[in-house]
Amino acid sequence: MKTETGVRDAVRSFVCAQILAADSGAGEITDDTELVQRGIVDSINVLRIVDFVEENWEILLEPEDIYQFTTIERIAAIVQSKRSA
């Protein structure tokens, strides 16, 4: 998963399989859906996403990175920037 598209697809797959599957009322999401603001992802699930990202791409996220985990697109962009650094 070297491209941003690959990162985005992996994050979307994780969110759909691990978070949305547990909450059938969450409905469909897009890459630009506000995850926390719409109540799709809570603080526990943000930590699950952080763990997934750090383990899969072997990066260390800072608190300011995590604060920006608002959409799948934004998460993918942060991962890409950390991998490029």
A tleap script that builds the chain and sets N, CA, C and O, in Angstrom:
source leaprc.protein.ff14SB
mol = sequence {
  NMET LYS THR GLU THR GLY VAL ARG ASP ALA
  VAL ARG SER PHE VAL CYS ALA GLN ILE LEU
  ALA ALA ASP SER GLY ALA GLY GLU ILE THR
  ASP ASP THR GLU LEU VAL GLN ARG GLY ILE
  VAL ASP SER ILE ASN VAL LEU ARG ILE VAL
  ASP PHE VAL GLU GLU ASN TRP GLU ILE LEU
  LEU GLU PRO GLU ASP ILE TYR GLN PHE THR
  THR ILE GLU ARG ILE ALA ALA ILE VAL GLN
  SER LYS ARG SER CALA
}
set mol.1.N position { 0.822 -1.180 0.000 }
set mol.1.CA position { 0.000 0.000 0.000 }
set mol.1.C position { 0.869 1.248 0.000 }
set mol.1.O position { 1.026 1.914 1.024 }
set mol.2.N position { 1.425 1.550 -1.149 }
set mol.2.CA position { 2.366 2.654 -1.235 }
set mol.2.C position { 1.707 3.965 -1.631 }
set mol.2.O position { 2.251 5.032 -1.345 }
set mol.3.N position { 0.559 3.915 -2.276 }
set mol.3.CA position { -0.074 5.139 -2.734 }
set mol.3.C position { -1.101 5.639 -1.728 }
set mol.3.O position { -1.557 4.899 -0.856 }
set mol.4.N position { -1.451 6.909 -1.870 }
set mol.4.CA position { -2.477 7.469 -0.995 }
set mol.4.C position { -3.801 6.735 -1.197 }
set mol.4.O position { -4.561 6.545 -0.247 }
set mol.5.N position { -4.073 6.324 -2.439 }
set mol.5.CA position { -5.293 5.566 -2.702 }
set mol.5.C position { -5.286 4.263 -1.923 }
set mol.5.O position { -6.312 3.872 -1.366 }
set mol.6.N position { -4.152 3.589 -1.876 }
set mol.6.CA position { -4.043 2.351 -1.119 }
set mol.6.C position { -4.244 2.575 0.365 }
set mol.6.O position { -4.898 1.776 1.036 }
set mol.7.N position { -3.689 3.653 0.878 }
set mol.7.CA position { -3.863 4.006 2.290 }
set mol.7.C position { -5.333 4.309 2.550 }
set mol.7.O position { -5.915 3.802 3.509 }
set mol.8.N position { -5.922 5.121 1.711 }
set mol.8.CA position { -7.326 5.502 1.863 }
set mol.8.C position { -8.235 4.266 1.828 }
set mol.8.O position { -9.148 4.139 2.643 }
set mol.9.N position { -7.979 3.365 0.886 }
set mol.9.CA position { -8.785 2.150 0.784 }
set mol.9.C position { -8.636 1.276 2.020 }
set mol.9.O position { -9.616 0.705 2.499 }
set mol.10.N position { -7.424 1.169 2.536 }
set mol.10.CA position { -7.188 0.354 3.731 }
set mol.10.C position { -7.885 0.952 4.947 }
set mol.10.O position { -8.489 0.227 5.738 }
set mol.11.N position { -7.804 2.266 5.097 }
set mol.11.CA position { -8.469 2.930 6.226 }
set mol.11.C position { -9.982 2.772 6.096 }
set mol.11.O position { -10.656 2.460 7.077 }
set mol.12.N position { -10.521 2.984 4.900 }
set mol.12.CA position { -11.954 2.828 4.684 }
set mol.12.C position { -12.395 1.397 4.998 }
set mol.12.O position { -13.419 1.193 5.649 }
set mol.13.N position { -11.635 0.418 4.544 }
set mol.13.CA position { -11.961 -0.983 4.821 }
set mol.13.C position { -11.967 -1.270 6.313 }
set mol.13.O position { -12.856 -1.959 6.815 }
set mol.14.N position { -10.968 -0.738 7.028 }
set mol.14.CA position { -10.907 -0.940 8.472 }
set mol.14.C position { -12.116 -0.309 9.161 }
set mol.14.O position { -12.763 -0.946 9.992 }
set mol.15.N position { -12.416 0.932 8.818 }
set mol.15.CA position { -13.541 1.628 9.445 }
set mol.15.C position { -14.848 0.882 9.161 }
set mol.15.O position { -15.661 0.691 10.065 }
set mol.16.N position { -15.048 0.470 7.932 }
set mol.16.CA position { -16.291 -0.224 7.582 }
set mol.16.C position { -16.403 -1.578 8.268 }
set mol.16.O position { -17.466 -1.936 8.776 }
set mol.17.N position { -15.308 -2.329 8.282 }
set mol.17.CA position { -15.342 -3.681 8.848 }
set mol.17.C position { -15.326 -3.694 10.369 }
set mol.17.O position { -16.019 -4.500 10.990 }
set mol.18.N position { -14.548 -2.819 10.965 }
set mol.18.CA position { -14.352 -2.880 12.412 }
set mol.18.C position { -15.234 -1.929 13.206 }
set mol.18.O position { -15.503 -2.172 14.382 }
set mol.19.N position { -15.680 -0.866 12.588 }
set mol.19.CA position { -16.457 0.132 13.329 }
set mol.19.C position { -17.908 0.165 12.850 }
set mol.19.O position { -18.830 0.054 13.658 }
set mol.20.N position { -18.112 0.315 11.554 }
set mol.20.CA position { -19.483 0.386 11.049 }
set mol.20.C position { -20.216 -0.939 11.195 }
set mol.20.O position { -21.427 -0.951 11.415 }
set mol.21.N position { -19.505 -2.052 11.078 }
set mol.21.CA position { -20.141 -3.358 11.204 }
set mol.21.C position { -20.780 -3.522 12.587 }
set mol.21.O position { -21.785 -4.219 12.729 }
set mol.22.N position { -20.205 -2.887 13.588 }
set mol.22.CA position { -20.736 -2.977 14.952 }
set mol.22.C position { -21.919 -2.028 15.156 }
set mol.22.O position { -22.656 -2.162 16.133 }
set mol.23.N position { -22.105 -1.072 14.242 }
set mol.23.CA position { -23.172 -0.084 14.379 }
set mol.23.C position { -23.936 -0.009 13.068 }
set mol.23.O position { -23.647 0.840 12.224 }
set mol.24.N position { -24.890 -0.876 12.897 }
set mol.24.CA position { -25.609 -0.942 11.628 }
set mol.24.C position { -26.389 0.331 11.321 }
set mol.24.O position { -26.827 0.514 10.185 }
set mol.25.N position { -26.573 1.205 12.288 }
set mol.25.CA position { -27.286 2.446 12.058 }
set mol.25.C position { -26.420 3.550 11.499 }
set mol.25.O position { -26.925 4.637 11.217 }
set mol.26.N position { -25.125 3.309 11.327 }
set mol.26.CA position { -24.217 4.359 10.867 }
set mol.26.C position { -24.417 4.697 9.399 }
set mol.26.O position { -24.113 5.818 8.990 }
set mol.27.N position { -24.915 3.775 8.598 }
set mol.27.CA position { -25.160 4.051 7.187 }
set mol.27.C position { -23.875 4.073 6.375 }
set mol.27.O position { -22.809 3.675 6.845 }
set mol.28.N position { -24.006 4.546 5.155 }
set mol.28.CA position { -22.870 4.607 4.240 }
set mol.28.C position { -21.999 5.826 4.539 }
set mol.28.O position { -22.488 6.863 4.987 }
set mol.29.N position { -20.724 5.681 4.289 }
set mol.29.CA position { -19.815 6.802 4.445 }
set mol.29.C position { -19.015 6.982 3.169 }
set mol.29.O position { -18.831 6.041 2.396 }
set mol.30.N position { -18.541 8.202 2.959 }
set mol.30.CA position { -17.641 8.498 1.855 }
set mol.30.C position { -16.292 8.882 2.443 }
set mol.30.O position { -16.134 8.944 3.662 }
set mol.31.N position { -15.335 9.135 1.589 }
set mol.31.CA position { -14.010 9.531 2.065 }
set mol.31.C position { -14.032 10.891 2.752 }
set mol.31.O position { -13.118 11.211 3.512 }
set mol.32.N position { -15.056 11.690 2.497 }
set mol.32.CA position { -15.169 13.027 3.082 }
set mol.32.C position { -16.200 13.124 4.214 }
set mol.32.O position { -16.460 14.216 4.721 }
set mol.33.N position { -16.775 12.012 4.603 }
set mol.33.CA position { -17.745 12.014 5.699 }
set mol.33.C position { -17.048 12.383 7.004 }
set mol.33.O position { -16.019 11.803 7.348 }
set mol.34.N position { -17.601 13.334 7.717 }
set mol.34.CA position { -17.070 13.742 9.023 }
set mol.34.C position { -17.380 12.638 10.032 }
set mol.34.O position { -18.519 12.502 10.477 }
set mol.35.N position { -16.381 11.863 10.386 }
set mol.35.CA position { -16.584 10.668 11.198 }
set mol.35.C position { -16.986 10.966 12.636 }
set mol.35.O position { -17.947 10.385 13.141 }
set mol.36.N position { -16.273 11.851 13.294 }
set mol.36.CA position { -16.567 12.162 14.690 }
set mol.36.C position { -17.772 13.089 14.773 }
set mol.36.O position { -18.675 12.870 15.579 }
set mol.37.N position { -17.784 14.104 13.956 }
set mol.37.CA position { -18.850 15.101 13.981 }
set mol.37.C position { -20.225 14.466 13.754 }
set mol.37.O position { -21.209 14.887 14.363 }
set mol.38.N position { -20.298 13.462 12.889 }
set mol.38.CA position { -21.572 12.786 12.615 }
set mol.38.C position { -21.859 11.665 13.607 }
set mol.38.O position { -22.892 11.001 13.510 }
set mol.39.N position { -20.956 11.449 14.558 }
set mol.39.CA position { -21.186 10.432 15.576 }
set mol.39.C position { -20.911 9.013 15.111 }
set mol.39.O position { -21.326 8.055 15.765 }
set mol.40.N position { -20.219 8.866 13.992 }
set mol.40.CA position { -19.898 7.535 13.469 }
set mol.40.C position { -18.755 6.915 14.261 }
set mol.40.O position { -18.739 5.712 14.522 }
set mol.41.N position { -17.800 7.762 14.638 }
set mol.41.CA position { -16.614 7.316 15.365 }
set mol.41.C position { -16.566 8.059 16.694 }
set mol.41.O position { -16.662 9.285 16.731 }
set mol.42.N position { -16.415 7.312 17.783 }
set mol.42.CA position { -16.253 7.935 19.094 }
set mol.42.C position { -14.781 7.875 19.498 }
set mol.42.O position { -13.946 7.408 18.723 }
set mol.43.N position { -14.461 8.335 20.681 }
set mol.43.CA position { -13.055 8.420 21.105 }
set mol.43.C position { -12.385 7.048 21.164 }
set mol.43.O position { -11.204 6.928 20.839 }
set mol.44.N position { -13.106 6.032 21.567 }
set mol.44.CA position { -12.536 4.675 21.606 }
set mol.44.C position { -12.196 4.216 20.195 }
set mol.44.O position { -11.134 3.637 19.965 }
set mol.45.N position { -13.092 4.474 19.256 }
set mol.45.CA position { -12.841 4.067 17.876 }
set mol.45.C position { -11.730 4.878 17.228 }
set mol.45.O position { -11.018 4.363 16.366 }
set mol.46.N position { -11.567 6.132 17.624 }
set mol.46.CA position { -10.424 6.908 17.136 }
set mol.46.C position { -9.133 6.216 17.565 }
set mol.46.O position { -8.190 6.114 16.779 }
set mol.47.N position { -9.090 5.749 18.791 }
set mol.47.CA position { -7.894 5.036 19.265 }
set mol.47.C position { -7.680 3.736 18.506 }
set mol.47.O position { -6.538 3.351 18.255 }
set mol.48.N position { -8.743 3.064 18.140 }
set mol.48.CA position { -8.616 1.847 17.328 }
set mol.48.C position { -8.043 2.177 15.952 }
set mol.48.O position { -7.216 1.431 15.429 }
set mol.49.N position { -8.476 3.286 15.368 }
set mol.49.CA position { -7.941 3.707 14.070 }
set mol.49.C position { -6.469 4.085 14.204 }
set mol.49.O position { -5.660 3.731 13.347 }
set mol.50.N position { -6.118 4.798 15.268 }
set mol.50.CA position { -4.719 5.165 15.508 }
set mol.50.C position { -3.858 3.910 15.597 }
set mol.50.O position { -2.796 3.836 14.979 }
set mol.51.N position { -4.311 2.934 16.356 }
set mol.51.CA position { -3.560 1.686 16.501 }
set mol.51.C position { -3.400 0.998 15.146 }
set mol.51.O position { -2.311 0.534 14.810 }
set mol.52.N position { -4.471 0.931 14.377 }
set mol.52.CA position { -4.425 0.332 13.041 }
set mol.52.C position { -3.406 1.035 12.151 }
set mol.52.O position { -2.594 0.385 11.491 }
set mol.53.N position { -3.453 2.356 12.137 }
set mol.53.CA position { -2.551 3.142 11.291 }
set mol.53.C position { -1.101 2.958 11.725 }
set mol.53.O position { -0.232 2.694 10.894 }
set mol.54.N position { -0.839 3.096 13.012 }
set mol.54.CA position { 0.546 2.990 13.498 }
set mol.54.C position { 1.129 1.610 13.239 }
set mol.54.O position { 2.296 1.495 12.864 }
set mol.55.N position { 0.341 0.564 13.432 }
set mol.55.CA position { 0.835 -0.796 13.198 }
set mol.55.C position { 1.030 -1.095 11.718 }
set mol.55.O position { 2.042 -1.680 11.333 }
set mol.56.N position { 0.072 -0.699 10.886 }
set mol.56.CA position { 0.144 -1.033 9.466 }
set mol.56.C position { 1.220 -0.277 8.713 }
set mol.56.O position { 1.832 -0.827 7.797 }
set mol.57.N position { 1.462 0.963 9.075 }
set mol.57.CA position { 2.428 1.760 8.334 }
set mol.57.C position { 3.667 2.089 9.155 }
set mol.57.O position { 4.524 2.858 8.721 }
set mol.58.N position { 3.757 1.502 10.344 }
set mol.58.CA position { 4.929 1.667 11.201 }
set mol.58.C position { 5.327 3.130 11.343 }
set mol.58.O position { 6.476 3.508 11.117 }
set mol.59.N position { 4.345 3.942 11.721 }
set mol.59.CA position { 4.576 5.357 11.965 }
set mol.59.C position { 4.118 5.686 13.377 }
set mol.59.O position { 3.341 4.942 13.977 }
set mol.60.N position { 4.596 6.788 13.895 }
set mol.60.CA position { 4.179 7.268 15.206 }
set mol.60.C position { 3.393 8.550 15.017 }
set mol.60.O position { 3.899 9.526 14.462 }
set mol.61.N position { 2.169 8.541 15.477 }
set mol.61.CA position { 1.309 9.712 15.342 }
set mol.61.C position { 1.419 10.591 16.581 }
set mol.61.O position { 1.494 10.103 17.709 }
set mol.62.N position { 1.427 11.880 16.345 }
set mol.62.CA position { 1.455 12.863 17.421 }
set mol.62.C position { 0.012 13.241 17.771 }
set mol.62.O position { -0.888 13.042 16.955 }
set mol.63.N position { -0.219 13.780 18.961 }
set mol.63.CA position { -1.583 14.190 19.323 }
set mol.63.C position { -2.225 15.140 18.306 }
set mol.63.O position { -3.422 15.042 18.038 }
set mol.64.N position { -1.438 16.052 17.742 }
set mol.64.CA position { -2.003 16.972 16.757 }
set mol.64.C position { -2.424 16.256 15.473 }
set mol.64.O position { -3.333 16.714 14.780 }
set mol.65.N position { -1.772 15.138 15.152 }
set mol.65.CA position { -2.188 14.334 14.000 }
set mol.65.C position { -3.543 13.686 14.284 }
set mol.65.O position { -4.451 13.715 13.454 }
set mol.66.N position { -3.652 13.112 15.456 }
set mol.66.CA position { -4.868 12.393 15.837 }
set mol.66.C position { -6.061 13.342 15.893 }
set mol.66.O position { -7.174 12.971 15.519 }
set mol.67.N position { -5.830 14.546 16.354 }
set mol.67.CA position { -6.897 15.549 16.429 }
set mol.67.C position { -7.491 15.826 15.049 }
set mol.67.O position { -8.653 16.214 14.936 }
set mol.68.N position { -6.693 15.627 14.005 }
set mol.68.CA position { -7.129 15.890 12.632 }
set mol.68.C position { -7.761 14.668 11.962 }
set mol.68.O position { -8.088 14.717 10.777 }
set mol.69.N position { -7.933 13.587 12.697 }
set mol.69.CA position { -8.561 12.384 12.149 }
set mol.69.C position { -10.065 12.605 12.011 }
set mol.69.O position { -10.856 12.034 12.761 }
set mol.70.N position { -10.449 13.432 11.052 }
set mol.70.CA position { -11.853 13.805 10.901 }
set mol.70.C position { -12.558 13.044 9.787 }
set mol.70.O position { -13.749 12.752 9.893 }
set mol.71.N position { -11.834 12.722 8.720 }
set mol.71.CA position { -12.403 11.991 7.588 }
set mol.71.C position { -11.404 10.926 7.142 }
set mol.71.O position { -10.232 10.973 7.514 }
set mol.72.N position { -11.863 9.987 6.362 }
set mol.72.CA position { -10.965 8.967 5.816 }
set mol.72.C position { -9.916 9.635 4.934 }
set mol.72.O position { -8.741 9.272 4.984 }
set mol.73.N position { -10.331 10.599 4.135 }
set mol.73.CA position { -9.401 11.330 3.259 }
set mol.73.C position { -8.308 12.012 4.078 }
set mol.73.O position { -7.135 11.966 3.708 }
set mol.74.N position { -8.684 12.634 5.171 }
set mol.74.CA position { -7.711 13.342 6.025 }
set mol.74.C position { -6.760 12.361 6.705 }
set mol.74.O position { -5.565 12.633 6.817 }
set mol.75.N position { -7.279 11.231 7.154 }
set mol.75.CA position { -6.426 10.211 7.776 }
set mol.75.C position { -5.388 9.724 6.764 }
set mol.75.O position { -4.209 9.594 7.095 }
set mol.76.N position { -5.823 9.455 5.539 }
set mol.76.CA position { -4.905 8.993 4.494 }
set mol.76.C position { -3.829 10.034 4.207 }
set mol.76.O position { -2.665 9.681 4.019 }
set mol.77.N position { -4.202 11.309 4.171 }
set mol.77.CA position { -3.237 12.380 3.916 }
set mol.77.C position { -2.203 12.459 5.042 }
set mol.77.O position { -1.016 12.658 4.780 }
set mol.78.N position { -2.641 12.305 6.277 }
set mol.78.CA position { -1.711 12.341 7.412 }
set mol.78.C position { -0.750 11.164 7.349 }
set mol.78.O position { 0.449 11.326 7.576 }
set mol.79.N position { -1.266 9.989 7.043 }
set mol.79.CA position { -0.403 8.804 6.916 }
set mol.79.C position { 0.639 9.038 5.826 }
set mol.79.O position { 1.825 8.781 6.030 }
set mol.80.N position { 0.196 9.524 4.673 }
set mol.80.CA position { 1.123 9.780 3.572 }
set mol.80.C position { 2.198 10.790 3.963 }
set mol.80.O position { 3.368 10.614 3.626 }
set mol.81.N position { 1.809 11.837 4.667 }
set mol.81.CA position { 2.799 12.849 5.057 }
set mol.81.C position { 3.809 12.277 6.055 }
set mol.81.O position { 4.992 12.614 6.005 }
set mol.82.N position { 3.349 11.423 6.948 }
set mol.82.CA position { 4.253 10.797 7.922 }
set mol.82.C position { 5.201 9.815 7.227 }
set mol.82.O position { 6.369 9.708 7.602 }
set mol.83.N position { 4.707 9.114 6.237 }
set mol.83.CA position { 5.528 8.145 5.515 }
set mol.83.C position { 6.564 8.840 4.641 }
set mol.83.O position { 7.638 8.295 4.387 }
set mol.84.N position { 6.235 10.048 4.183 }
set mol.84.CA position { 7.142 10.803 3.315 }
set mol.84.C position { 8.215 11.534 4.109 }
set mol.84.O position { 9.247 11.915 3.556 }
set mol.85.N position { 7.977 11.730 5.400 }
set mol.85.CA position { 8.902 12.507 6.235 }
set mol.85.C position { 10.176 11.736 6.539 }
set mol.85.O position { 11.057 12.247 7.230 }
savepdb mol mol.pdb
quit
